[in-house]
């Protein structure tokens, strides 16, 4: 599978911009990429507070924003571009040293 370069650039711009806006600006904010089971995974990780529980189901909806001057389109567009390239975009929360699906039961 090939991912359109311009699409990937836009996805990464949106994700990294959000991570930067919500992080505490510490050296721990990072992105990691690796290959697993014939697929590439890219994790964008920041050290911020995370998405509020009340916003988790809406964060990929068009025009949903918690940022005063935001359009609410960044994550929506990023997810749509991923889907157009046969990829997926998901939000996971940190759980100890790993990650968990925030929609899963506690």
C-alpha positions as CSV (number, residue, x, y, z in Angstrom):
1,X,0.0,0.0,0.0
2,X,1.2,3.5,-0.8
3,X,0.0,6.6,1.1
4,X,-0.3,9.8,-0.9
5,X,2.6,12.0,0.2
6,X,0.5,15.2,0.3
7,X,-2.2,13.4,2.4
8,X,0.4,12.1,4.8
9,X,1.9,15.5,5.2
10,X,-1.5,17.0,6.0
11,X,-2.3,14.2,8.5
12,X,1.0,14.6,10.3
13,X,0.7,18.4,10.3
14,X,-2.8,18.1,11.9
15,X,-1.7,15.5,14.5
16,X,1.6,17.2,15.5
17,X,0.0,20.6,15.6
18,X,-2.6,19.3,18.1
19,X,0.0,17.4,20.1
20,X,2.1,20.6,20.3
21,X,-0.9,22.7,21.3
22,X,-1.9,20.4,24.1
23,X,1.5,19.2,25.4
24,X,3.4,20.6,28.3
25,X,6.4,21.3,26.0
26,X,8.5,18.7,27.7
27,X,11.1,16.4,26.0
28,X,8.7,13.5,26.5
29,X,6.3,14.7,23.7
30,X,7.2,12.5,20.7
31,X,6.1,10.5,17.7
32,X,7.1,6.9,17.1
33,X,6.8,4.8,14.0
34,X,7.4,1.1,13.6
35,X,6.4,-1.9,11.5
36,X,4.3,-4.7,12.9
37,X,2.6,-7.6,11.1
38,X,3.2,-6.1,7.6
39,X,1.8,-2.7,8.5
40,X,3.3,0.6,9.6
41,X,2.1,2.2,12.8
42,X,2.8,5.8,13.7
43,X,2.1,6.9,17.3
44,X,1.9,10.6,18.0
45,X,2.3,11.0,21.8
46,X,2.2,14.1,23.9
47,X,2.4,14.7,27.6
48,X,-0.7,16.8,27.9
49,X,-3.9,16.1,30.0
50,X,-5.5,14.1,27.2
51,X,-9.0,14.5,25.7
52,X,-11.8,15.1,28.2
53,X,-14.1,12.1,28.7
54,X,-17.0,14.1,27.4
55,X,-15.2,14.9,24.2
56,X,-13.8,11.5,23.2
57,X,-16.7,10.4,21.1
58,X,-16.8,13.7,19.3
59,X,-13.1,14.5,18.6
60,X,-13.2,13.2,15.0
61,X,-16.5,14.9,14.2
62,X,-16.5,17.8,11.7
63,X,-16.6,21.2,13.3
64,X,-16.0,19.9,16.9
65,X,-13.4,21.9,18.7
66,X,-12.3,22.9,22.2
67,X,-9.9,25.5,20.9
68,X,-11.3,29.0,20.7
69,X,-9.9,29.8,17.3
70,X,-10.1,26.3,15.9
71,X,-12.2,25.1,13.0
72,X,-12.9,21.7,14.3
73,X,-11.7,20.2,11.0
74,X,-8.1,19.1,11.7
75,X,-8.8,15.6,13.2
76,X,-11.8,15.1,10.9
77,X,-9.7,15.8,7.8
78,X,-6.8,13.7,9.1
79,X,-9.1,10.7,9.6
80,X,-10.8,11.1,6.2
81,X,-7.4,11.3,4.5
82,X,-6.3,8.2,6.3
83,X,-9.4,6.4,5.2
84,X,-8.9,7.5,1.6
85,X,-5.5,5.8,1.7
86,X,-6.6,2.6,3.3
87,X,-5.4,3.5,6.7
88,X,-7.0,4.2,10.1
89,X,-6.7,7.0,12.6
90,X,-7.6,6.3,16.2
91,X,-7.3,8.0,19.6
92,X,-5.9,5.9,22.4
93,X,-5.2,7.0,26.0
94,X,-2.1,6.1,28.0
95,X,-2.6,3.5,30.6
96,X,0.5,3.1,32.7
97,X,3.3,2.2,30.2
98,X,0.9,1.1,27.4
99,X,-2.1,2.4,25.6
100,X,-5.8,1.5,25.7
101,X,-8.8,2.2,23.6
102,X,-10.7,5.1,25.3
103,X,-14.0,3.7,24.2
104,X,-13.5,0.4,26.0
105,X,-15.0,-0.1,29.4
106,X,-12.7,1.0,32.3
